[in-house]
Amino acid sequence: MSEMQGVTGTDDSLDRWLGILSSIPLGLIVVLTFLDVFARYLISAPIKGSLEIIQYAMALSIFAALPLVTRHRGHVTVSLIDSSLGASALRSKVIMSDLISLVALMLMSWRLWVYAGESIEQKQQTIVLAMPQGPLVYALSFFAGLTSLLVLLDLRRQLSRTGDAS
C-alpha cells in the first residue's frame, strides 16, 4: 500500500474506538428495527418513537464512522485520469482533494457547532420522544472536527514528503 493511500493503522486504538463508536448505534438500529417490526406484526403495537431513535442512531453512526473511513482513505472515488497522470501530478491532485475536503469538513464542523448551540438555546426536541437535538448535533460537530484534524495530519504528511509519490 503506498503512502498516498492514507494512514495505514499506526494507531490501532484510535481505529478500535472509532469502530466501536460507529458500531454501537448500528447495533441499536438493528435491534430496534427487529423489535419494532416484531411488535408491529405480532401484537399490533409498534415501539413508540422508534423512528426518531433510528434517525439519531443513523446520524451518529455515519458521523462516527467518518473519521475512520477518512483516515484509511476508504471513500468512494472516481479515478478516470489517475492512470494518465505522472507521480507529481497525482500527488498534486491528492493534495488539492485533501485541501478541498479539509475546508468542507471545517465548515461543516463549525456550522454544526453553531446549530447545536442554537438548538439548545431554542430547546429543540423531537416530536414523539422530546429528545433534545443539541447534544446530537454537538456530537456530529465533534466527529466532523476530528475528521478535519485527520485530514490535516494526512495533508501535512503529504506536503512533508520529498520526491515523487511511490
HELIX and SHEET records of a PDB file:
HELIX    1   1 GLU A    3  GLN A    5  5                                   3    
HELIX    2   2 ASP A   12  LEU A   42  1                                  31    
HELIX    3   3 SER A   50  ARG A   71  1                                  22    
HELIX    4   4 ASP A   82  SER A   84  5                                   3    
HELIX    5   5 ALA A   87  GLU A  121  1                                  35    
HELIX    6   6 GLY A  134  SER A  160  1                                  27    
END                                                                             
